[in-house]
Amino acid sequence: MPPVLELRGITKSFPGVLANDHINLTLEEGEVHALLGENGAGKTTLMNILYGLYSPDEGEIFVRGRRVEIRGPGDAIALGIGMVHQHFMLVPVLTVTENVMLGVESIKNGVFLDRAAAARRIREISRQYGLHVDPDALVKTLPVGVQQRVEIIKLLYRQADILILDEPTAVLTPQEVEELFKVIRSLAAQGKSVIFITHKLKEVMAIADRITVLRNGRVVGTTTPSQTTEEQLASMMVGREVLLRVNKKPATPGETVLEVENLEVLDDRGNPAVRGVSFEVRAGEVLGIAGVQGNGQTELVQALTGLRHPLAGRVRILGTEVTGAPPRHILERGVAHVPEDRQQDGLVLSFPVADNLVLNTYYLPPFARAGTLQQEVIFTVAEQRAREFDIRTPSILTPVANLSGGNQQKVIVAREFSRPIRLLIASQPTRGLDVGSIEYIHQRIIAKRDEGCAVLLVSPELDEVMSLSDRIAVMYEGRIMDILPADQATREEIGLLMAGVKRNR
């Protein structure tokens, strides 16, 4: 019996990039096949080809043994292929039923939408696969994990039996991840086939029947959880041995460096994003802030670094009030900032690597004298920093836009860590990086802690927060739910706090 799906020799190029290089992949009936690889490995491009969003330059696609041409999502859906994108495609002000019906509306009496029939079908699907969704609920009132179930119901409503889930756990709490895995196992048990795209090793080991690893657009191996380990998968992804766990000594906290008191911050639409937040970070410790992305972390960091003016509250650095101060004033107090969006807030993409390495100190000696830039000094220091921080670039004069994401991040880390600092604010410091770059940046953060720097780490990746932090604060809907010693915190307790549930201890 042929596979449910087979890709043969799929190749796709973009200007200057070979995204998919003769990829072969099979998917069996009732199988969960994990596609593992870092950002840029070619996973999403491959799935976009399968879903008809891109056309391959070379290669063939077979569905149930028959060669097919997929020219658009309509063709994919007709073949029983459905995709849940990382960013959900739902209309918040519509009900679950209305969202599921969009594009495949049921008509009653030739005129009216038959919502009742659609709702009955949604209830049947919910019961059959354990999805537990109310057809009459407004999507905007649903937690993120339930919204994801609505996306899965949309595919099943359209009779998809090949489901592509693209980074499906990126915005879920640990408990929501477990619920999703139950749903995936139920789907597979009833004959559905699932392609699970991720870069998270633990999840692959927990849910996959088979694992295919991509690196630089190529398949580097296919294996099963019983035949491999997280360490071996990481080596396949990067091409060398990788240390997955951070080795660190116990913290020895010193004086208070950052004090935040009753901070209130509005978002871009004028709605409360940070609500009465208070905490402190001491020298020689890492305070990690955990939480599903979108719970006020971005606005908090912007307020602490001068990029957003707080509505109320106070911020002190080493006892000096800096509430609402401009970014340069805060940086000159000994603060380093690794921003959430490296391209928007951390780099000037058209500038060469050398200039980006001195963006926050170019006006100070030795880089400037009497208002004139000292280019020879800038180039010499840039060469030293590129060597020290392993920035892989053809030249320090190469525009930073031409570097990979990992090397762009290393430019920011090199710039921020290469001057005397007392406080490091690192927001999603390893976002979109391969496991090798993650290992490197984690080591640098712990080295700064051990030098006596206070570190505020903000990350939606719970493993990262638990691995690096000495204390963990959990944010939910703009508030700090609790602050826990990292060595006493459990994934279950943090996951509940991330969902707004606080247990009495």
N, C-alpha and C positions, 0 to 999 in steps of 0.2 A: 504494500500500500504506500503510495507516495506521501511525502510530507505535506502538511497543510499549506506550508509556505516554503519556497526556496528562492534564494537570491544567488545568482551566478555571475561572478565577474563584474559586480557593480562598480563603476568608476565615475567620479564627478570632480571636475576642476572648476575653480573660480580664478580670477586673475591673480597669479602669483601663488596660488594655493592648490595642492592636490588633496581635496577633502576626503575622498574615498578612492582607494587604490585596489581595484580588482577584488572586491569583497565577496566572499561566499558565506552563506548563512542558511540554516534550515530550522524550521519550527514544526514540531510534531503536535498532533491533536492532544489536548489536555495538558500541555507542557507550559511551565513558566521558564522562559529563556531570558536570562539577564544579559544585557549588553552593557559591559563595564568599560569605562575609560574616562579620562579627564576631559575638561573643557577643551575643545579643539581637536579631540581624537577622531571625530567624524561620526559620532553616534547619531546626533540629531539630523545631520545632513542625510544620513542613510535612511532614517525613518521618514523624513520629509519626501524622499524619493518614493518610498513605499506608499505614502499617503497621497502622492500625486502633486505635492507642492513644488517639487523640482523634477526635471527630466534627467535621467542618467545620460552621460556621454557614451558609455558602453555598458553592456551587460544585459541580463535577462531576468525576468521575474516570473515564477510559476506559482499558481495557486491551485492546490489539490491536483498537481500534475499537469495542469494546462498552462501554456505560456500566455501571459496577458500583457496588455499595454495599459498603463495607468496614467492618463493624461490630466487628471485632476481629482480632487477629493470625492466628487460624485462617482467616478469610476471605482475608487477604492471602497466607498460605502456599498456600492452595488455588488462588489466582490466579497462583502462581509468583513472588511477591514475598517476598524475605527481607532481614533487616536484621542487620548486625553492629554492636552498640552500642559506644559508646566504652569502657564498662566491661563486660568480657566476662561472659557468662552461662554459666560452666563450673563444674562441681563438681570441686574440686582432687583429691579422694581417689579419683575414678573414673578408669578408663582412657579413652583417646581413643574407643574403640569404644562404651563405655558412655555417654559424654557425647553422642556423635552419635546413638545410638539413643533417648535420652530422649524420650518422647512419641510415637515412631513405632517401637515395639519390634517386632522380628521374632520370631515364635513358631514353635518346632519341636515337632512331635508334639502340638500343641494345648496344651502345658503350659510348655515350657522356652524361655528366651530363646535365639534362634539367633545367638549372638555371632559364630560362624565366618562365617556368611553376611554379616553386617554388616561384619566385618573385610575380607572379600574385596571388598565394594563400596567400602569406604573406600580400599583399595589401588588399585582401578581409577580412582577419582576422583583420587587423589594422582598417579598416573602421567599421567592425561589432561591435568591442568592444571598439572603441575609443582609440586605442593604439598609433597611429601617429608615425610610424617608417618607415624610408626609407630603402627598401630592399637592395639598392646598397651601403649604407654607410659602411665604415670600422668601426668595433666595437671599435677600439682604439680611434676613433675620437668622440665617443658618450659620453655625460654626464652619470653619474652613474644611474640616474633615467631612462634614455632611455635604458641603458644596461639591466636593470631589466625588462623592457617591452619586450626586445628581449627574455629573459628567459621565460616569460609568453607565448609569441608567439610560442616558441619551443614546449611547452606543448599543446597548442591549435592546432598546426600543426599536432601533433601526436594524435589528437582527444581526449585529456584528458577531462573528465568532473568532476573529483575530483582533485582539485588543492591544494597542500600543500605549504604554503608560510612560510618559516622558518626565523623569525626575519627580515621581509622584509624591515623595515624602518631604520635599523641600520646605513646605510650609506647615508641616504637621507636628503636633506634640508626640512624645513617645507613645502615649496611650492611643492616639489616633493612628499612628503607624501600625500598632498591633491590630487595631480594628480593620485597617486596610488590608493587612496580610490575611486576616480571616476571610475577607471578601475575595481576595485573589485565590486563596486555596479553594473556596467554594466554587468560583468560576471554573478553575481547572478541573475540579472533581466532576463537574457537569459537562466536560468536553470542550470548554472554551480554551483557546490558546493565547498566552500572554507574553508579550515582549516587554520586559521591565528595564527601562533605561536608567542608569544611576552611576554615581562615582563613589558610593558608600559601600565599603567592603563588608561591614557587619550585616547590612541588609541583604546583600547578595548571598552571603552564606546562610542566612535565615530563610530565604523565600525561593531561591532558584532551584530548578531541576538540572539545568545546564547553564554554563557561564561562557560567554565569548568576550574576549578582551580585545579592544582596539587601541592602537597607539599610532599616532601620526597617519591616520587614515587607513591603516592596514590591520588585518586580523593577525594577532600575535599568538593566539591559542584559544582552544575551546576545552573546557574541563567541567567537572562537577564538584559540588561542595565536599563530597566525601573523598575526593582525590586531591584536594588542595588545601591551602591555609591562607589566611589574610595576608601573611608576609609574602607568600609566593605570588598571590594576585597583585600585590603592590609592586613587586619586582617586575612582573609582566607589564604592568602599566607604565613603569618608568624606565625599565631597561637596566636597572641595577638594584642592589640590595638597599632596602629602606628601613630605617628605624621608625616603627609606627607609634611607639609609646615614648613620651617625654620623660627623660631622666632628670629629676630635680631633687635637691635637698629640701628639707623642711624650711619654711620661711622664718625669717627673724625680723618681724616688723619693728620699725622705728617710729620716728615722729610722724604726725599727721601732715600729709602733703596737700591733699585735696579735700575740702569740706563743701558739701552741697546741702543746703538747708531749705526745705519747703519750696522747691523749684517748680514753677508753673510755666509751661511753654505751649504756644499755639502752633498748629500746623499751617500749611500754605493756604488752607481755606478758612482759617480763623477759628478752627475747632480745637478744643483742649487736646493736646497730645501727651504732655507730661503733667501729672497731677500731684502736686505736693510731695515731690521726691526728695528724700534726705538720705545721705550716706557719707562715708569718709573712706579715703584710701591712704594707707600709710607707706612710708618708705620701706622697700624690701618685701613688698607683697603684691600679689596679683588679685584684684577684685574682678571677678568675671560677672558680666550681666547676661543672663540667659533669658530667652523668650522667643516666641514665634515672631518673625519679622513683621513690622507694622504695628507694634505695641508701644511706640514712643521712643524707641532706642535712637532712631536717626535724629529726631528733634532734640533729644537730650544731649547727644554728642555735639550737635551744631551749637547748642547754647553754651556748652562748656568750652568750645574752641573759638567763640566769637563770630560764628557764621550765622547765628540766629539770636535775636534779642529776646531774653526771657520776659514773660509777663509779670512774674513776681518771684520772690525767693532770693537767695544769696549764694554766691560761689566765692570761695576763698582758696588761694594757692599759697601755701606756707604762711598762712595768717593774713595775707594781703587780699583785700576785696578786689575781685576782677569781674563782678557781675556786669554783663553787657559791654565789657571792654572789647576793642577791636582785635582781630586775630594777631596782628603783629605784636601788640602789647602783651597778649597772653603767651605767645611763643617766646618773647624776651624774658618771661618769668621762668624759663627753663622747661617749657612744655613742648613735647613732640607729638605730632598727630599723624597717624596712618589712617586716611579717610576711607569711608565705606565705598565710595566710587572713585577709584584711582584716576580714571581718565578725566572726570569732570572736576574733581576737587584736589587731585594730587599732582597732576602733571600739566605742562603745556606741550601738547602732542607735537606741535610743529617745531619746537625748540630741540636742539641736540641734547644728547645725554649729558654732556658736560654742564650745560646751563641748568638743566633740571636738577642736577646734583647740588646746586647752590641757590635754588630759588628763594630760600628763606634767610640766606645770609649774604647774598651778593653785594649788599650795600655796606658791609662791614669789612674792616681789615681782616685778613690780608687780600680779600677779593676786590676791594675798592680802595682807592687812595685819592683824596681830594675830589671825590665825585666821579672818578674815572675807573672803569673796570680794568682789573689787572688780568688780562686774558691768559698770560703765560702761567700765572699762579693757579687760575681756575682750571686750566688744562692739566697741570701737574697733579693737583689734588684730585681731579676727576679720575685720572689714570690710577692713582693709588686706591681710591674708593671702589672703582670697578674691579680691581684685582682682589681687594679685601672681601668684598661682598659677592664675588663670583657673578658679576653682571656680564652676561654673554652678549656682546655687541661687536659688530665689525670694527667700530671705531667710536670714540667718545663724541665724535662729530655727527654720528648717525642720528637722524630725528628719532626721538623716543617712540613715536607712533609706529616705527618699523620693528620694534622689539616685541617679543611674545609677552603675554600677560604676566607670566612669572618673572620675567626680567624687568618689566615695567614696575612690578611691585618691589623688586630688589632695589631699583633706583630710589623709590620713596623710602624704603627701610634704610638704605645707605645714607641718604640725606638727613633723615631724622635722627638716626642713631650716632652720627659722626660728630656731634657737638655735645657739650655738657648739658645733660637734661636731668630734671628732678621728677618729672611726671611724663609717662607715656600713655597717650590715649589711642588705643588701637581698635578700630571699628572694622569688623570682618576682615582681618589682616590676611587671610588665606583664601578669600573668595575667588573661585574659578581657577585655582592653582593646582598643579599636579602634586602627587604625594611627596615627590622629592623636594619641591619648593616649599611645601607645607612643613616638612621636617626641618628645613633650614631656618625658616622664619620662626617656628616655635623655639628652636634652640637660641636664636637671637633674643627673643622676648625674655626667656628665662635668664639668659646672661645679664640682661639689663636689670632684672629683678635682683639678681645676686650681687650686682654692683651697688645696690641700695636705691635704685629707682622705684618709684611707685608706679604701678601699672593698672590702668583701667582697660579691661578687655571686654569688647561688646561683640557677641557672635550668636547667630541663630543655630550654629552647629553645636549641639549639646556635648558631643564627645570632645570637641575642642575646649569648651568652657570647663568641663570636668577634668580634663587632662592638665590644663595650664593653671587653673585658679587655686588660690589658697582659701578664698571665701567666694561664695556665689550668691549674687542677688538675682531675683527672678522678677521680670517686668511683665505685667499684664494690664492692658488697657490704660497705659500711662502711669501705673502705680507700681511701687516696689511691694511685691506680695510678702517677701521674707528675705532675710540674708542668712545663709547657712555656712558653717565650716565645710570646706570641700571634702575633707576626709570623713565627714559624717553624712554627707548628702547622698541620696540614692536617686537613680534615674526615675523611679516611680514617684518619689516625692517631688522632685523638680518638675516632672511632667505634669503632675496635678496642679502645681503652682502656675505653670505655663498656661493651664486651662482656666485659671482663676479660682482653683479650689485649694483652700488652706485647711490642713488638718490640725486639730489640737494635739500638741505633743504632751 
